[in-house]
Amino acid sequence: MKRLWDKGEPLDQQVLRYTAGEDHELDGRLVPYDVRASIAHAAMLCEQQLIAEDDFTAIRDGLEKLATDHESGKWSIGLDDEDVHTALETRLTDAIGGAGKRVHLGRSRNDQVLGALRLYLLDATNDLEAVARTVAQALRKLAKREGDIELPGYTHMQQGMPSSVALWAEGFAAEVDDDADGIAAAVRRIDKNPLGSAAGYGTPGLPVDRDQTRKALNFAVVHEPVTAVQLSRGKAEAGLVFELCMLMQDLGKLAADLLIFYTHEFAYVRLPDNMTTGSSIMPQKRNPDVLELVRGATATLNAALTEILGISAKLGSGYQRDLQRIKPPLFRAIDVAGASADIMAQLVAGIGFVPENIELDPSIYAAEKANQLVMDKGISFRDAYRRVAQELNKDD
């Protein structure tokens, strides 16, 4: 297969496999977004009288059919396509002829990939924010359902102060909502139109209208100047993945608590049977695999963030092929965080606490007793603290 930018000998297959990387496997999710961006770009070219109206109509209709056919499984991106952009343009030209060759006027794969990727990230960010809030809602429902049940509050893995299911669940809910706020805030760097920046230096000699494509695609602003677009690569991606790391840290802590509460020694909670697995050798076992995998997923997200930051660090201005390697950790982080939040929302909805198994040590009220002495006797907290400590030592 001769690629669109081949200038002589066909590309060596080993080079193709190495340079294409995982793009042909990952880019399926970008098809509808590249179609949207390409149609907006072609409409702008038509409006600027850079292509004929008939050519625009053929491009638009051809791209829309390709999107529909891809969604229904009639075609997929292969290694010879290299990526979503070549796959679409090649098939478009095969389908509509010469008009398909006009769609790339005034753009580069550099602004093309960013256009599709940012449109995808806007949708992904909305979905991730929503699923995080679903976890918070499940926790608040748990607090309302079983909030009066007493729990020990732990410090240093020891019972420290009295708590409750309500305090425990609502604390996690507040932090997961905060994570959702952070995910929503990550949109600031994503919601910028890169189209028209081309390879990073604009489109000399062509009267492209970057604001027209911005409006067509509902981007908040045009990313200016054109040289800033490639300099920004990795920042929006790392910003989103950082917020997903914060979400996974909280989900991991929630999982860690529940794993302790589910042990035979604690037995504070029951997990839904349909969300635990059996053992291959021990007939009595019901294993909390979901919680263990969520706890482990924090490492996956942290690694993805480190990878993205490391790839983009110390690159010079303009496009560098290194940036292609951002896509795998970015997509991996989005997929793992979304799936983890979704399954945790389901699991929390089915949790039941077992109050008869929850025992608070009498010493857990020591801080409250010291505070009461301050209120009743007017002594300093430090004196009250020592008095209560001495009483507890006598009891021992």
VOGU-3710 file (C-alpha; in Angstrom, 3 decimals, decimal comma):
1> mkrlwdkgep> 0,000/0,000/0,000  1,341/3,430/-0,948  0,831/5,922/1,857  -0,425/9,440/1,206  2,927/11,062/1,888  5,207/8,456/0,245  7,622/10,204/-2,107  9,456/7,257/-3,617  10,128/3,754/-2,428  7,426/2,171/-0,239
11> ldqqvlryta> 8,111/2,322/3,476  10,025/-0,659/4,857  7,619/-2,915/6,761  9,792/-3,021/9,869  9,939/0,778/9,882  6,174/0,910/9,374  5,528/-1,416/12,310  7,841/0,588/14,552  6,667/4,067/13,567  2,957/3,187/13,518
21> gedheldgrl> 3,282/1,815/17,039  -0,123/1,204/18,590  -1,934/3,922/16,665  -3,778/1,569/14,319  -5,060/-0,366/17,351  -5,932/2,664/19,484  -7,355/5,066/16,928  -10,748/3,402/16,490  -12,135/5,630/19,229  -11,014/8,719/17,290
31> vpydvrasia> -12,862/7,947/14,038  -16,054/9,942/14,795  -13,993/12,858/16,094  -11,653/12,981/13,115  -14,714/12,882/10,870  -16,272/15,843/12,707  -13,066/17,859/12,566  -12,476/17,022/8,897  -16,001/18,071/7,935  -15,586/21,354/9,836
41> haamlceqql> -12,240/21,931/8,104  -13,717/21,175/4,675  -16,689/23,491/5,339  -14,242/26,265/6,191  -12,277/25,628/2,976  -15,517/25,864/1,040  -16,557/29,070/2,783  -13,150/30,558/1,976  -13,622/29,467/-1,685  -10,613/27,179/-1,454
51> iaeddftair> -12,647/24,153/-2,579  -15,851/23,948/-4,601  -19,212/23,431/-2,937  -19,746/20,168/-4,812  -16,415/18,893/-3,502  -17,373/19,857/0,052  -20,701/18,027/-0,245  -18,941/14,905/-1,502  -16,355/15,121/1,294  -19,013/15,605/3,980
61> dgleklatdh> -21,257/12,804/2,742  -18,326/10,475/2,205  -16,916/11,045/5,680  -20,301/10,604/7,335  -20,759/7,267/5,546  -17,283/6,157/6,586  -18,121/6,974/10,223  -21,360/4,988/10,010  -19,639/2,054/8,337  -16,860/2,043/10,940
71> esgkwsigld> -19,368/2,054/13,786  -21,188/-0,911/12,239  -17,940/-2,849/11,807  -17,711/-2,689/8,021  -14,101/-1,504/8,176  -11,353/-1,055/10,726  -7,950/0,593/10,907  -5,096/-1,723/9,993  -1,316/-1,470/10,210  -1,071/-0,434/6,552
81> dedvhtalet> -3,365/2,507/7,341  -0,931/3,528/10,091  -3,483/5,736/11,866  -7,066/7,032/11,793  -6,206/10,015/9,613  -4,680/8,045/6,757  -7,377/5,384/7,071  -10,129/7,940/6,552  -8,495/9,983/3,811  -7,494/6,904/1,819
91> rltdaiggag> -10,989/5,411/1,998  -12,579/8,791/1,293  -10,518/9,244/-1,883  -11,300/5,690/-2,972  -15,009/6,399/-2,454  -15,413/9,878/-3,957  -12,395/10,287/-6,204  -10,474/13,528/-6,672  -12,543/15,523/-4,192  -11,086/13,393/-1,410
101> krvhlgrsrn> -7,607/14,654/-2,275  -8,691/18,219/-1,500  -9,586/17,688/2,161  -6,014/18,012/3,437  -5,470/21,503/2,068  -4,446/23,837/4,866  -3,804/21,239/7,503  -1,180/18,810/8,765  -1,532/15,566/10,636  -0,208/17,578/13,584
111> dqvlgalrly> -3,263/19,804/13,952  -5,495/17,032/12,612  -4,602/14,597/15,395  -4,925/17,307/18,019  -8,333/18,321/16,688  -9,670/14,768/16,903  -7,936/14,061/20,209  -9,227/17,201/21,921  -12,787/16,558/20,755  -12,489/13,021/22,143
121> lldatndlea> -11,013/14,304/25,414  -13,872/16,763/25,885  -16,347/13,871/25,737  -14,129/11,606/27,832  -13,744/14,294/30,491  -17,514/14,738/30,736  -17,966/10,978/31,086  -15,225/10,669/33,708  -16,612/13,537/35,758  -20,067/11,944/35,634
131> vartvaqalr> -18,892/8,483/36,704  -16,861/9,985/39,573  -19,986/11,769/40,794  -21,849/8,448/40,571  -19,387/6,996/43,096  -19,936/9,996/45,385  -23,706/9,579/45,088  -23,460/5,876/45,957  -21,428/6,752/49,046  -23,966/9,361/50,145
141> klakregdie> -26,799/6,868/49,696  -24,835/4,414/51,829  -24,425/7,121/54,491  -28,154/7,769/54,454  -29,014/4,070/54,469  -26,678/2,912/57,246  -25,157/6,128/58,552  -26,164/5,621/62,195  -24,029/2,498/62,547  -21,023/3,227/64,770
151> lpgythmqqg> -17,522/2,677/63,440  -14,156/3,102/65,085  -12,116/5,942/63,611  -8,559/4,738/63,016  -5,224/6,516/63,348  -1,994/4,582/62,903  -4,201/1,523/62,252  -5,442/1,702/65,845  -8,860/2,731/67,132  -8,582/6,445/67,868
161> mpssvalwae> -11,973/8,152/68,069  -15,587/7,122/67,551  -16,919/7,527/64,044  -19,869/6,243/62,042  -20,749/4,898/58,620  -22,095/8,363/57,791  -18,832/10,115/58,669  -16,761/7,486/56,874  -18,853/7,403/53,690  -19,480/11,143/53,490
171> gfaaevddda> -15,771/11,852/53,866  -14,990/9,720/50,835  -17,960/11,195/48,956  -16,669/14,732/49,514  -13,214/13,839/48,206  -14,520/11,973/45,164  -16,694/14,988/44,361  -13,549/17,101/44,666  -11,877/14,741/42,185  -14,814/15,231/39,821
181> dgiaaavrri> -14,345/19,003/40,129  -10,678/18,555/39,236  -11,542/16,473/36,179  -13,980/19,150/35,023  -11,297/21,817/35,513  -8,927/19,894/33,226  -11,093/21,009/30,301  -9,398/24,441/30,352  -6,375/23,199/28,434  -8,365/20,847/26,198
191> dknplgsaag> -11,043/23,265/24,982  -8,874/25,113/22,444  -9,165/24,815/18,666  -5,830/23,648/17,174  -7,066/23,526/13,563  -5,291/25,902/11,224  -2,010/25,699/13,109  -1,018/22,924/10,662  2,523/21,700/11,348  2,955/24,385/13,996
201> ygtpglpvdr> 3,513/27,445/11,858  0,152/28,133/10,276  -0,786/27,967/6,586  1,267/30,529/4,628  -0,587/31,862/1,618  -3,955/30,338/2,558  -6,784/32,429/4,040  -7,962/29,827/6,542  -10,540/30,918/9,109  -9,637/29,328/12,436
211> dqtrkalnfa> -12,573/30,908/14,221  -15,023/29,274/11,822  -13,766/25,800/12,700  -13,786/26,765/16,378  -17,464/27,650/16,193  -18,330/24,573/14,143  -16,679/22,281/16,712  -17,760/24,247/19,825  -14,265/24,849/21,091  -14,135/27,654/23,667
221> vvhepvtavq> -11,256/29,543/22,042  -8,804/29,395/19,159  -5,397/28,210/20,337  -3,136/31,180/19,615  -0,532/31,764/18,388  -0,055/28,838/16,026  3,370/28,121/17,504  1,797/27,540/20,936  -0,181/24,526/19,724  2,713/22,075/19,468
231> lsrgkaeagl> 4,358/23,546/22,557  1,195/22,595/24,464  1,402/18,921/23,556  1,315/16,779/26,679  0,033/19,509/29,004  -3,701/18,925/28,583  -3,094/15,189/28,588  -0,976/15,276/31,744  -3,410/17,662/33,423  -6,321/15,298/32,879
241> vfelcmlmqd> -4,336/12,222/33,913  -3,160/14,008/37,071  -6,793/14,574/38,051  -7,523/10,930/37,287  -4,613/9,989/39,550  -6,286/11,948/42,337  -9,531/10,071/41,704  -7,754/6,712/41,709  -5,884/7,586/44,916  -9,226/8,119/46,651
251> lgklaadlli> -10,791/5,025/45,110  -7,702/3,072/46,162  -8,038/4,297/49,755  -11,722/3,421/49,727  -10,844/-0,043/48,430  -8,147/-0,451/51,080  -10,612/0,345/53,893  -13,186/-2,057/52,509  -10,600/-4,809/52,107  -9,783/-4,520/55,820
261> fythefayvr> -13,454/-4,299/56,782  -14,155/-7,452/54,723  -11,544/-9,632/56,413  -12,743/-12,463/58,650  -11,083/-10,745/61,614  -13,065/-7,513/61,107  -16,176/-8,671/59,215  -17,585/-5,141/59,318  -19,116/-5,372/55,839  -20,793/-7,786/53,479
271> lpdnmttgss> -20,025/-7,425/49,787  -22,498/-8,386/47,063  -21,990/-12,036/46,110  -22,155/-11,164/42,423  -19,150/-8,863/42,858  -16,850/-11,342/44,576  -15,066/-14,297/43,013  -14,469/-17,876/44,101  -11,217/-19,600/44,847  -9,845/-22,268/42,505
281> impqkrnpdv> -8,852/-24,480/45,436  -10,670/-23,317/48,601  -14,412/-23,966/48,418  -15,272/-21,564/51,248  -13,621/-18,473/49,778  -15,303/-15,379/48,339  -12,559/-13,074/47,138  -12,785/-9,245/46,876  -10,874/-9,163/43,580  -12,592/-5,966/42,429
291> lelvrgatat> -11,274/-4,040/45,428  -7,771/-5,433/45,031  -7,660/-4,477/41,353  -8,943/-0,964/42,081  -6,273/-0,599/44,751  -3,644/-1,767/42,248  -4,928/0,548/39,524  -3,494/3,552/41,356  -0,060/2,384/40,193  -1,282/2,166/36,595
301> lnaalteilg> -2,480/5,784/36,686  0,656/7,067/38,407  2,802/5,320/35,793  0,742/6,800/32,954  1,231/10,315/34,324  4,970/9,779/34,722  5,177/8,439/31,168  3,322/11,412/29,659  5,392/13,947/31,589  8,609/12,158/30,713
311> isaklgsgyq> 7,839/12,040/26,989  7,106/15,746/26,675  9,858/16,982/29,004  12,751/18,881/27,397  11,464/18,611/23,822  12,194/21,613/21,696  9,521/23,700/20,018  7,597/22,330/17,045  6,410/18,788/16,478  8,551/15,845/17,554
321> rdlqrikppl> 7,583/12,229/16,803  8,162/11,356/20,475  4,742/12,909/21,144  3,034/9,978/19,404  3,890/7,869/22,446  1,609/9,958/24,678  -1,503/8,324/23,272  -1,127/4,809/24,846  -0,689/5,966/28,470  -3,389/8,608/27,995
331> fraidvagas> -5,967/6,144/26,721  -4,916/3,545/29,290  -5,410/6,052/32,118  -8,835/7,093/30,826  -9,995/3,501/30,407  -8,712/2,235/33,766  -9,997/5,216/35,757  -13,421/5,115/34,100  -13,838/1,374/34,566  -12,614/1,532/38,182
341> adimaqlvag> -15,015/4,313/39,130  -17,907/2,597/37,400  -17,403/-0,704/39,197  -16,824/0,982/42,556  -20,145/2,798/42,219  -21,856/-0,560/41,673  -20,015/-2,223/44,549  -20,715/0,571/47,052  -24,410/0,413/46,156  -24,470/-3,215/47,313
351> igfvpeniel> -22,434/-2,910/50,519  -24,029/-3,760/53,850  -22,425/-3,067/57,226  -22,771/-5,651/60,005  -23,206/-3,702/63,289  -23,089/-6,788/65,505  -19,494/-7,372/64,371  -18,350/-3,807/65,054  -16,928/-3,292/68,528  -15,562/0,008/69,795
361> dpsiyaaeka> -12,871/-0,203/72,473  -13,899/1,790/75,576  -10,667/3,814/75,368  -11,862/5,299/72,072  -13,784/7,961/74,056  -10,623/9,270/75,781  -10,328/12,492/73,735  -14,003/13,233/74,345  -13,491/12,759/78,099  -10,518/15,146/78,066
371> nqlvmdkgis> -12,552/17,747/76,185  -15,381/17,373/78,691  -13,004/17,982/81,593  -11,936/21,225/79,946  -15,569/22,253/79,567  -16,639/21,196/83,090  -13,544/22,011/85,174  -11,985/24,852/83,218  -8,582/23,151/83,263  -6,160/23,241/80,346
381> frdayrrvaq> -6,387/20,590/77,701  -2,904/19,334/78,520  -3,858/18,783/82,176  -7,094/17,083/81,139  -5,152/14,933/78,664  -2,785/13,727/81,410  -5,608/13,078/83,859  -7,493/10,877/81,385  -4,271/9,073/80,415  -3,552/8,316/84,063
391> elnkdd> -7,062/6,960/84,571  -6,705/4,669/81,577  -3,319/3,430/82,848  -4,919/2,577/86,217  -7,634/0,623/84,457  -4,966/-1,372/82,639
//
